[in-house]
Amino acid sequence: KKVGEEMQALPQMQNRIIEPPYLASIKGFADDGIKVSVQAKTNAAAQWKTRSEFYRLLQKAFEKNKIKLVGQESK
């Protein structure tokens, strides 16, 4: 939620995002993590750029908080 709110506050996102990305539901559990659904409302023309930017910011937040994704090599 925090990443979505921070993203919506970015000047380049002001006209793209109608509602910031948020955790919509947990899709399932596994031995190595969980699958979640993240949703947002964007202008139709901006959905793919918005998704890419969200993933980039989410990855930075994971790194900052020392959250490792499955398949990532140790640094």
PDB file with one MODEL, atoms N, CA, C and O in Angstrom:
MODEL        1
ATOM      1  N   LYS A   1       0.836  -1.193   0.000  1.00  0.00           N
ATOM      2  CA  LYS A   1       0.000   0.000   0.000  1.00  0.00           C
ATOM      3  C   LYS A   1       0.876   1.251   0.000  1.00  0.00           C
ATOM      4  O   LYS A   1       0.605   2.221  -0.707  1.00  0.00           O
ATOM      5  N   LYS A   2       1.927   1.203   0.806  1.00  0.00           N
ATOM      6  CA  LYS A   2       2.816   2.364   0.913  1.00  0.00           C
ATOM      7  C   LYS A   2       3.474   2.673  -0.428  1.00  0.00           C
ATOM      8  O   LYS A   2       3.554   3.835  -0.828  1.00  0.00           O
ATOM      9  N   VAL A   3       3.943   1.642  -1.122  1.00  0.00           N
ATOM     10  CA  VAL A   3       4.577   1.847  -2.431  1.00  0.00           C
ATOM     11  C   VAL A   3       3.568   2.448  -3.408  1.00  0.00           C
ATOM     12  O   VAL A   3       3.914   3.349  -4.172  1.00  0.00           O
ATOM     13  N   GLY A   4       2.340   1.967  -3.395  1.00  0.00           N
ATOM     14  CA  GLY A   4       1.304   2.507  -4.271  1.00  0.00           C
ATOM     15  C   GLY A   4       1.013   3.968  -3.995  1.00  0.00           C
ATOM     16  O   GLY A   4       0.854   4.761  -4.923  1.00  0.00           O
ATOM     17  N   GLU A   5       0.942   4.328  -2.726  1.00  0.00           N
ATOM     18  CA  GLU A   5       0.692   5.726  -2.360  1.00  0.00           C
ATOM     19  C   GLU A   5       1.862   6.620  -2.752  1.00  0.00           C
ATOM     20  O   GLU A   5       1.668   7.732  -3.243  1.00  0.00           O
ATOM     21  N   GLU A   6       3.080   6.126  -2.530  1.00  0.00           N
ATOM     22  CA  GLU A   6       4.267   6.896  -2.926  1.00  0.00           C
ATOM     23  C   GLU A   6       4.306   7.072  -4.441  1.00  0.00           C
ATOM     24  O   GLU A   6       4.672   8.131  -4.950  1.00  0.00           O
ATOM     25  N   MET A   7       3.925   6.026  -5.138  1.00  0.00           N
ATOM     26  CA  MET A   7       3.924   6.084  -6.592  1.00  0.00           C
ATOM     27  C   MET A   7       2.914   7.107  -7.104  1.00  0.00           C
ATOM     28  O   MET A   7       3.216   7.872  -8.020  1.00  0.00           O
ATOM     29  N   GLN A   8       1.734   7.125  -6.525  1.00  0.00           N
ATOM     30  CA  GLN A   8       0.703   8.065  -6.961  1.00  0.00           C
ATOM     31  C   GLN A   8       1.142   9.512  -6.726  1.00  0.00           C
ATOM     32  O   GLN A   8       0.707  10.411  -7.447  1.00  0.00           O
ATOM     33  N   ALA A   9       1.990   9.746  -5.735  1.00  0.00           N
ATOM     34  CA  ALA A   9       2.453  11.096  -5.422  1.00  0.00           C
ATOM     35  C   ALA A   9       3.528  11.602  -6.387  1.00  0.00           C
ATOM     36  O   ALA A   9       3.816  12.798  -6.409  1.00  0.00           O
ATOM     37  N   LEU A  10       4.122  10.712  -7.182  1.00  0.00           N
ATOM     38  CA  LEU A  10       5.157  11.132  -8.126  1.00  0.00           C
ATOM     39  C   LEU A  10       4.554  12.027  -9.210  1.00  0.00           C
ATOM     40  O   LEU A  10       3.487  11.722  -9.742  1.00  0.00           O
ATOM     41  N   PRO A  11       5.231  13.128  -9.538  1.00  0.00           N
ATOM     42  CA  PRO A  11       4.693  14.053 -10.551  1.00  0.00           C
ATOM     43  C   PRO A  11       4.370  13.385 -11.883  1.00  0.00           C
ATOM     44  O   PRO A  11       3.349  13.699 -12.494  1.00  0.00           O
ATOM     45  N   GLN A  12       5.228  12.462 -12.350  1.00  0.00           N
ATOM     46  CA  GLN A  12       4.988  11.816 -13.637  1.00  0.00           C
ATOM     47  C   GLN A  12       3.804  10.852 -13.603  1.00  0.00           C
ATOM     48  O   GLN A  12       3.359  10.394 -14.655  1.00  0.00           O
ATOM     49  N   MET A  13       3.289  10.537 -12.423  1.00  0.00           N
ATOM     50  CA  MET A  13       2.153   9.613 -12.300  1.00  0.00           C
ATOM     51  C   MET A  13       0.824  10.339 -12.054  1.00  0.00           C
ATOM     52  O   MET A  13      -0.230   9.704 -12.046  1.00  0.00           O
ATOM     53  N   GLN A  14       0.863  11.635 -11.859  1.00  0.00           N
ATOM     54  CA  GLN A  14      -0.332  12.391 -11.497  1.00  0.00           C
ATOM     55  C   GLN A  14      -1.501  12.174 -12.454  1.00  0.00           C
ATOM     56  O   GLN A  14      -2.641  12.070 -12.003  1.00  0.00           O
ATOM     57  N   ASN A  15      -1.255  12.105 -13.747  1.00  0.00           N
ATOM     58  CA  ASN A  15      -2.327  11.957 -14.726  1.00  0.00           C
ATOM     59  C   ASN A  15      -2.545  10.513 -15.156  1.00  0.00           C
ATOM     60  O   ASN A  15      -3.388  10.245 -16.012  1.00  0.00           O
ATOM     61  N   ARG A  16      -1.803   9.588 -14.580  1.00  0.00           N
ATOM     62  CA  ARG A  16      -1.923   8.181 -14.956  1.00  0.00           C
ATOM     63  C   ARG A  16      -2.760   7.370 -13.974  1.00  0.00           C
ATOM     64  O   ARG A  16      -3.545   6.515 -14.384  1.00  0.00           O
ATOM     65  N   ILE A  17      -2.596   7.632 -12.687  1.00  0.00           N
ATOM     66  CA  ILE A  17      -3.198   6.792 -11.659  1.00  0.00           C
ATOM     67  C   ILE A  17      -4.482   7.424 -11.123  1.00  0.00           C
ATOM     68  O   ILE A  17      -4.489   8.578 -10.695  1.00  0.00           O
ATOM     69  N   ILE A  18      -5.557   6.655 -11.154  1.00  0.00           N
ATOM     70  CA  ILE A  18      -6.832   7.091 -10.591  1.00  0.00           C
ATOM     71  C   ILE A  18      -6.916   6.650  -9.132  1.00  0.00           C
ATOM     72  O   ILE A  18      -7.306   7.434  -8.267  1.00  0.00           O
ATOM     73  N   GLU A  19      -6.548   5.389  -8.857  1.00  0.00           N
ATOM     74  CA  GLU A  19      -6.430   4.854  -7.498  1.00  0.00           C
ATOM     75  C   GLU A  19      -5.089   4.142  -7.409  1.00  0.00           C
ATOM     76  O   GLU A  19      -4.742   3.386  -8.317  1.00  0.00           O
ATOM     77  N   PRO A  20      -4.318   4.362  -6.335  1.00  0.00           N
ATOM     78  CA  PRO A  20      -2.995   3.749  -6.248  1.00  0.00           C
ATOM     79  C   PRO A  20      -3.081   2.227  -6.126  1.00  0.00           C
ATOM     80  O   PRO A  20      -4.098   1.696  -5.680  1.00  0.00           O
ATOM     81  N   PRO A  21      -2.016   1.525  -6.519  1.00  0.00           N
ATOM     82  CA  PRO A  21      -1.980   0.071  -6.365  1.00  0.00           C
ATOM     83  C   PRO A  21      -2.156  -0.327  -4.899  1.00  0.00           C
ATOM     84  O   PRO A  21      -1.654   0.337  -3.993  1.00  0.00           O
ATOM     85  N   TYR A  22      -2.885  -1.431  -4.691  1.00  0.00           N
ATOM     86  CA  TYR A  22      -3.127  -1.938  -3.343  1.00  0.00           C
ATOM     87  C   TYR A  22      -3.226  -3.461  -3.390  1.00  0.00           C
ATOM     88  O   TYR A  22      -3.501  -4.046  -4.438  1.00  0.00           O
ATOM     89  N   LEU A  23      -2.999  -4.085  -2.251  1.00  0.00           N
ATOM     90  CA  LEU A  23      -3.122  -5.531  -2.132  1.00  0.00           C
ATOM     91  C   LEU A  23      -4.604  -5.875  -2.152  1.00  0.00           C
ATOM     92  O   LEU A  23      -5.336  -5.540  -1.221  1.00  0.00           O
ATOM     93  N   ALA A  24      -5.046  -6.540  -3.209  1.00  0.00           N
ATOM     94  CA  ALA A  24      -6.461  -6.873  -3.360  1.00  0.00           C
ATOM     95  C   ALA A  24      -6.810  -8.177  -2.647  1.00  0.00           C
ATOM     96  O   ALA A  24      -7.865  -8.283  -2.022  1.00  0.00           O
ATOM     97  N   SER A  25      -5.917  -9.175  -2.742  1.00  0.00           N
ATOM     98  CA  SER A  25      -6.195 -10.452  -2.081  1.00  0.00           C
ATOM     99  C   SER A  25      -4.944 -11.316  -2.071  1.00  0.00           C
ATOM    100  O   SER A  25      -3.990 -11.075  -2.811  1.00  0.00           O
ATOM    101  N   ILE A  26      -4.976 -12.319  -1.220  1.00  0.00           N
ATOM    102  CA  ILE A  26      -3.947 -13.349  -1.209  1.00  0.00           C
ATOM    103  C   ILE A  26      -4.481 -14.486  -2.054  1.00  0.00           C
ATOM    104  O   ILE A  26      -5.563 -15.009  -1.791  1.00  0.00           O
ATOM    105  N   LYS A  27      -3.718 -14.871  -3.075  1.00  0.00           N
ATOM    106  CA  LYS A  27      -4.156 -15.896  -4.027  1.00  0.00           C
ATOM    107  C   LYS A  27      -3.784 -17.304  -3.598  1.00  0.00           C
ATOM    108  O   LYS A  27      -4.421 -18.268  -4.022  1.00  0.00           O
ATOM    109  N   GLY A  28      -2.761 -17.436  -2.763  1.00  0.00           N
ATOM    110  CA  GLY A  28      -2.378 -18.770  -2.324  1.00  0.00           C
ATOM    111  C   GLY A  28      -1.077 -18.770  -1.552  1.00  0.00           C
ATOM    112  O   GLY A  28      -0.323 -17.797  -1.567  1.00  0.00           O
ATOM    113  N   PHE A  29      -0.828 -19.880  -0.878  1.00  0.00           N
ATOM    114  CA  PHE A  29       0.384 -20.069  -0.095  1.00  0.00           C
ATOM    115  C   PHE A  29       1.211 -21.201  -0.691  1.00  0.00           C
ATOM    116  O   PHE A  29       0.670 -22.121  -1.305  1.00  0.00           O
ATOM    117  N   ALA A  30       2.517 -21.125  -0.506  1.00  0.00           N
ATOM    118  CA  ALA A  30       3.430 -22.168  -0.946  1.00  0.00           C
ATOM    119  C   ALA A  30       4.553 -22.259   0.067  1.00  0.00           C
ATOM    120  O   ALA A  30       4.669 -21.415   0.956  1.00  0.00           O
ATOM    121  N   ASP A  31       5.390 -23.298  -0.068  1.00  0.00           N
ATOM    122  CA  ASP A  31       6.523 -23.451   0.853  1.00  0.00           C
ATOM    123  C   ASP A  31       7.487 -22.285   0.774  1.00  0.00           C
ATOM    124  O   ASP A  31       8.149 -21.951   1.757  1.00  0.00           O
ATOM    125  N   ASP A  32       7.568 -21.656  -0.406  1.00  0.00           N
ATOM    126  CA  ASP A  32       8.552 -20.595  -0.607  1.00  0.00           C
ATOM    127  C   ASP A  32       7.947 -19.194  -0.644  1.00  0.00           C
ATOM    128  O   ASP A  32       8.648 -18.248  -1.005  1.00  0.00           O
ATOM    129  N   GLY A  33       6.679 -19.024  -0.287  1.00  0.00           N
ATOM    130  CA  GLY A  33       6.098 -17.679  -0.254  1.00  0.00           C
ATOM    131  C   GLY A  33       4.607 -17.685  -0.473  1.00  0.00           C
ATOM    132  O   GLY A  33       3.940 -18.705  -0.297  1.00  0.00           O
ATOM    133  N   ILE A  34       4.092 -16.537  -0.858  1.00  0.00           N
ATOM    134  CA  ILE A  34       2.669 -16.389  -1.129  1.00  0.00           C
ATOM    135  C   ILE A  34       2.478 -15.696  -2.474  1.00  0.00           C
ATOM    136  O   ILE A  34       3.364 -14.992  -2.958  1.00  0.00           O
ATOM    137  N   LYS A  35       1.305 -15.906  -3.068  1.00  0.00           N
ATOM    138  CA  LYS A  35       0.937 -15.205  -4.287  1.00  0.00           C
ATOM    139  C   LYS A  35      -0.150 -14.209  -3.920  1.00  0.00           C
ATOM    140  O   LYS A  35      -1.120 -14.549  -3.243  1.00  0.00           O
ATOM    141  N   VAL A  36       0.024 -12.977  -4.377  1.00  0.00           N
ATOM    142  CA  VAL A  36      -0.940 -11.936  -4.064  1.00  0.00           C
ATOM    143  C   VAL A  36      -1.453 -11.286  -5.344  1.00  0.00           C
ATOM    144  O   VAL A  36      -0.818 -11.354  -6.396  1.00  0.00           O
ATOM    145  N   SER A  37      -2.589 -10.671  -5.227  1.00  0.00           N
ATOM    146  CA  SER A  37      -3.155  -9.892  -6.328  1.00  0.00           C
ATOM    147  C   SER A  37      -3.081  -8.419  -5.941  1.00  0.00           C
ATOM    148  O   SER A  37      -3.582  -8.012  -4.893  1.00  0.00           O
ATOM    149  N   VAL A  38      -2.453  -7.632  -6.797  1.00  0.00           N
ATOM    150  CA  VAL A  38      -2.360  -6.197  -6.592  1.00  0.00           C
ATOM    151  C   VAL A  38      -3.183  -5.528  -7.684  1.00  0.00           C
ATOM    152  O   VAL A  38      -3.049  -5.859  -8.862  1.00  0.00           O
ATOM    153  N   GLN A  39      -4.032  -4.590  -7.292  1.00  0.00           N
ATOM    154  CA  GLN A  39      -4.867  -3.897  -8.264  1.00  0.00           C
ATOM    155  C   GLN A  39      -4.696  -2.394  -8.129  1.00  0.00           C
ATOM    156  O   GLN A  39      -4.309  -1.880  -7.079  1.00  0.00           O
ATOM    157  N   ALA A  40      -4.995  -1.707  -9.221  1.00  0.00           N
ATOM    158  CA  ALA A  40      -4.959  -0.244  -9.262  1.00  0.00           C
ATOM    159  C   ALA A  40      -5.911   0.211 -10.350  1.00  0.00           C
ATOM    160  O   ALA A  40      -6.288  -0.569 -11.225  1.00  0.00           O
ATOM    161  N   LYS A  41      -6.295   1.459 -10.294  1.00  0.00           N
ATOM    162  CA  LYS A  41      -7.081   2.041 -11.379  1.00  0.00           C
ATOM    163  C   LYS A  41      -6.210   3.083 -12.061  1.00  0.00           C
ATOM    164  O   LYS A  41      -5.701   4.010 -11.431  1.00  0.00           O
ATOM    165  N   THR A  42      -6.051   2.901 -13.381  1.00  0.00           N
ATOM    166  CA  THR A  42      -5.235   3.824 -14.156  1.00  0.00           C
ATOM    167  C   THR A  42      -5.996   4.249 -15.399  1.00  0.00           C
ATOM    168  O   THR A  42      -7.020   3.663 -15.753  1.00  0.00           O
ATOM    169  N   ASN A  43      -5.484   5.266 -16.047  1.00  0.00           N
ATOM    170  CA  ASN A  43      -5.990   5.583 -17.375  1.00  0.00           C
ATOM    171  C   ASN A  43      -5.595   4.421 -18.277  1.00  0.00           C
ATOM    172  O   ASN A  43      -4.491   3.889 -18.162  1.00  0.00           O
ATOM    173  N   ALA A  44      -6.489   4.029 -19.169  1.00  0.00           N
ATOM    174  CA  ALA A  44      -6.248   2.847 -20.006  1.00  0.00           C
ATOM    175  C   ALA A  44      -4.929   2.927 -20.772  1.00  0.00           C
ATOM    176  O   ALA A  44      -4.229   1.923 -20.900  1.00  0.00           O
ATOM    177  N   ALA A  45      -4.596   4.070 -21.267  1.00  0.00           N
ATOM    178  CA  ALA A  45      -3.375   4.223 -22.061  1.00  0.00           C
ATOM    179  C   ALA A  45      -2.115   4.093 -21.203  1.00  0.00           C
ATOM    180  O   ALA A  45      -1.023   3.902 -21.739  1.00  0.00           O
ATOM    181  N   ALA A  46      -2.253   4.194 -19.891  1.00  0.00           N
ATOM    182  CA  ALA A  46      -1.083   4.199 -19.014  1.00  0.00           C
ATOM    183  C   ALA A  46      -0.907   2.911 -18.222  1.00  0.00           C
ATOM    184  O   ALA A  46       0.013   2.820 -17.410  1.00  0.00           O
ATOM    185  N   GLN A  47      -1.755   1.921 -18.433  1.00  0.00           N
ATOM    186  CA  GLN A  47      -1.733   0.752 -17.551  1.00  0.00           C
ATOM    187  C   GLN A  47      -0.407   0.000 -17.567  1.00  0.00           C
ATOM    188  O   GLN A  47       0.058  -0.426 -16.509  1.00  0.00           O
ATOM    189  N   TRP A  48       0.215  -0.176 -18.728  1.00  0.00           N
ATOM    190  CA  TRP A  48       1.446  -0.965 -18.794  1.00  0.00           C
ATOM    191  C   TRP A  48       2.638  -0.198 -18.232  1.00  0.00           C
ATOM    192  O   TRP A  48       3.478  -0.780 -17.547  1.00  0.00           O
ATOM    193  N   LYS A  49       2.721   1.094 -18.512  1.00  0.00           N
ATOM    194  CA  LYS A  49       3.806   1.902 -17.940  1.00  0.00           C
ATOM    195  C   LYS A  49       3.650   1.987 -16.421  1.00  0.00           C
ATOM    196  O   LYS A  49       4.637   1.954 -15.686  1.00  0.00           O
ATOM    197  N   THR A  50       2.413   2.096 -15.962  1.00  0.00           N
ATOM    198  CA  THR A  50       2.146   2.173 -14.528  1.00  0.00           C
ATOM    199  C   THR A  50       2.540   0.862 -13.858  1.00  0.00           C
ATOM    200  O   THR A  50       3.155   0.870 -12.792  1.00  0.00           O
ATOM    201  N   ARG A  51       2.195  -0.252 -14.469  1.00  0.00           N
ATOM    202  CA  ARG A  51       2.550  -1.557 -13.916  1.00  0.00           C
ATOM    203  C   ARG A  51       4.064  -1.710 -13.823  1.00  0.00           C
ATOM    204  O   ARG A  51       4.578  -2.160 -12.798  1.00  0.00           O
ATOM    205  N   SER A  52       4.777  -1.344 -14.874  1.00  0.00           N
ATOM    206  CA  SER A  52       6.236  -1.448 -14.868  1.00  0.00           C
ATOM    207  C   SER A  52       6.852  -0.583 -13.776  1.00  0.00           C
ATOM    208  O   SER A  52       7.771  -1.015 -13.080  1.00  0.00           O
ATOM    209  N   GLU A  53       6.350   0.627 -13.629  1.00  0.00           N
ATOM    210  CA  GLU A  53       6.871   1.529 -12.590  1.00  0.00           C
ATOM    211  C   GLU A  53       6.576   0.977 -11.200  1.00  0.00           C
ATOM    212  O   GLU A  53       7.418   1.064 -10.305  1.00  0.00           O
ATOM    213  N   PHE A  54       5.393   0.414 -11.015  1.00  0.00           N
ATOM    214  CA  PHE A  54       5.050  -0.179  -9.714  1.00  0.00           C
ATOM    215  C   PHE A  54       6.004  -1.320  -9.377  1.00  0.00           C
ATOM    216  O   PHE A  54       6.500  -1.397  -8.253  1.00  0.00           O
ATOM    217  N   TYR A  55       6.269  -2.209 -10.339  1.00  0.00           N
ATOM    218  CA  TYR A  55       7.196  -3.313 -10.095  1.00  0.00           C
ATOM    219  C   TYR A  55       8.583  -2.799  -9.743  1.00  0.00           C
ATOM    220  O   TYR A  55       9.241  -3.341  -8.855  1.00  0.00           O
ATOM    221  N   ARG A  56       9.030  -1.762 -10.431  1.00  0.00           N
ATOM    222  CA  ARG A  56      10.353  -1.191 -10.151  1.00  0.00           C
ATOM    223  C   ARG A  56      10.413  -0.637  -8.727  1.00  0.00           C
ATOM    224  O   ARG A  56      11.372  -0.896  -7.999  1.00  0.00           O
ATOM    225  N   LEU A  57       9.400   0.118  -8.333  1.00  0.00           N
ATOM    226  CA  LEU A  57       9.371   0.695  -6.986  1.00  0.00           C
ATOM    227  C   LEU A  57       9.198  -0.376  -5.916  1.00  0.00           C
ATOM    228  O   LEU A  57       9.765  -0.264  -4.829  1.00  0.00           O
ATOM    229  N   LEU A  58       8.421  -1.410  -6.215  1.00  0.00           N
ATOM    230  CA  LEU A  58       8.228  -2.496  -5.262  1.00  0.00           C
ATOM    231  C   LEU A  58       9.537  -3.252  -5.041  1.00  0.00           C
ATOM    232  O   LEU A  58       9.862  -3.619  -3.912  1.00  0.00           O
ATOM    233  N   GLN A  59      10.282  -3.483  -6.113  1.00  0.00           N
ATOM    234  CA  GLN A  59      11.573  -4.156  -5.981  1.00  0.00           C
ATOM    235  C   GLN A  59      12.518  -3.330  -5.109  1.00  0.00           C
ATOM    236  O   GLN A  59      13.221  -3.884  -4.264  1.00  0.00           O
ATOM    237  N   LYS A  60      12.541  -2.017  -5.308  1.00  0.00           N
ATOM    238  CA  LYS A  60      13.383  -1.145  -4.477  1.00  0.00           C
ATOM    239  C   LYS A  60      12.965  -1.228  -3.008  1.00  0.00           C
ATOM    240  O   LYS A  60      13.818  -1.253  -2.121  1.00  0.00           O
ATOM    241  N   ALA A  61      11.650  -1.271  -2.747  1.00  0.00           N
ATOM    242  CA  ALA A  61      11.147  -1.367  -1.366  1.00  0.00           C
ATOM    243  C   ALA A  61      11.553  -2.707  -0.749  1.00  0.00           C
ATOM    244  O   ALA A  61      11.919  -2.763   0.425  1.00  0.00           O
ATOM    245  N   PHE A  62      11.491  -3.792  -1.539  1.00  0.00           N
ATOM    246  CA  PHE A  62      11.926  -5.096  -1.032  1.00  0.00           C
ATOM    247  C   PHE A  62      13.409  -5.051  -0.667  1.00  0.00           C
ATOM    248  O   PHE A  62      13.798  -5.520   0.403  1.00  0.00           O
ATOM    249  N   GLU A  63      14.222  -4.499  -1.535  1.00  0.00           N
ATOM    250  CA  GLU A  63      15.656  -4.410  -1.265  1.00  0.00           C
ATOM    251  C   GLU A  63      15.925  -3.573  -0.017  1.00  0.00           C
ATOM    252  O   GLU A  63      16.732  -3.955   0.830  1.00  0.00           O
ATOM    253  N   LYS A  64      15.257  -2.447   0.093  1.00  0.00           N
ATOM    254  CA  LYS A  64      15.439  -1.556   1.245  1.00  0.00           C
ATOM    255  C   LYS A  64      15.082  -2.261   2.555  1.00  0.00           C
ATOM    256  O   LYS A  64      15.724  -2.032   3.580  1.00  0.00           O
ATOM    257  N   ASN A  65      14.062  -3.116   2.520  1.00  0.00           N
ATOM    258  CA  ASN A  65      13.590  -3.813   3.714  1.00  0.00           C
ATOM    259  C   ASN A  65      14.139  -5.230   3.840  1.00  0.00           C
ATOM    260  O   ASN A  65      13.677  -6.018   4.666  1.00  0.00           O
ATOM    261  N   LYS A  66      15.152  -5.547   2.991  1.00  0.00           N
ATOM    262  CA  LYS A  66      15.837  -6.839   3.023  1.00  0.00           C
ATOM    263  C   LYS A  66      14.875  -8.019   2.842  1.00  0.00           C
ATOM    264  O   LYS A  66      14.992  -9.039   3.520  1.00  0.00           O
ATOM    265  N   ILE A  67      13.929  -7.861   1.920  1.00  0.00           N
ATOM    266  CA  ILE A  67      12.999  -8.929   1.570  1.00  0.00           C
ATOM    267  C   ILE A  67      13.525  -9.567   0.294  1.00  0.00           C
ATOM    268  O   ILE A  67      13.666  -8.899  -0.730  1.00  0.00           O
ATOM    269  N   LYS A  68      13.815 -10.856   0.358  1.00  0.00           N
ATOM    270  CA  LYS A  68      14.368 -11.561  -0.795  1.00  0.00           C
ATOM    271  C   LYS A  68      13.245 -12.290  -1.532  1.00  0.00           C
ATOM    272  O   LYS A  68      12.370 -12.901  -0.919  1.00  0.00           O
ATOM    273  N   LEU A  69      13.293 -12.210  -2.850  1.00  0.00           N
ATOM    274  CA  LEU A  69      12.334 -12.917  -3.693  1.00  0.00           C
ATOM    275  C   LEU A  69      12.895 -14.285  -4.051  1.00  0.00           C
ATOM    276  O   LEU A  69      14.109 -14.456  -4.155  1.00  0.00           O
ATOM    277  N   VAL A  70      12.020 -15.243  -4.237  1.00  0.00           N
ATOM    278  CA  VAL A  70      12.440 -16.580  -4.624  1.00  0.00           C
ATOM    279  C   VAL A  70      13.195 -16.502  -5.944  1.00  0.00           C
ATOM    280  O   VAL A  70      12.755 -15.837  -6.883  1.00  0.00           O
ATOM    281  N   GLY A  71      14.320 -17.178  -6.008  1.00  0.00           N
ATOM    282  CA  GLY A  71      15.097 -17.188  -7.238  1.00  0.00           C
ATOM    283  C   GLY A  71      16.149 -16.097  -7.303  1.00  0.00           C
ATOM    284  O   GLY A  71      16.991 -16.112  -8.201  1.00  0.00           O
ATOM    285  N   GLN A  72      16.122 -15.142  -6.368  1.00  0.00           N
ATOM    286  CA  GLN A  72      17.141 -14.103  -6.377  1.00  0.00           C
ATOM    287  C   GLN A  72      18.420 -14.651  -5.776  1.00  0.00           C
ATOM    288  O   GLN A  72      18.393 -15.367  -4.775  1.00  0.00           O
ATOM    289  N   GLU A  73      19.531 -14.312  -6.389  1.00  0.00           N
ATOM    290  CA  GLU A  73      20.820 -14.710  -5.837  1.00  0.00           C
ATOM    291  C   GLU A  73      21.153 -13.852  -4.643  1.00  0.00           C
ATOM    292  O   GLU A  73      20.759 -12.687  -4.580  1.00  0.00           O
ATOM    293  N   SER A  74      21.879 -14.421  -3.689  1.00  0.00           N
ATOM    294  CA  SER A  74      22.328 -13.655  -2.524  1.00  0.00           C
ATOM    295  C   SER A  74      23.341 -12.629  -2.960  1.00  0.00           C
ATOM    296  O   SER A  74      24.178 -12.892  -3.824  1.00  0.00           O
ATOM    297  N   LYS A  75      23.263 -11.457  -2.361  1.00  0.00           N
ATOM    298  CA  LYS A  75      24.225 -10.395  -2.680  1.00  0.00           C
ATOM    299  C   LYS A  75      25.255 -10.273  -1.605  1.00  0.00           C
ATOM    300  O   LYS A  75      26.148  -9.431  -1.698  1.00  0.00           O
TER     301      LYS A  75
ENDMDL
END
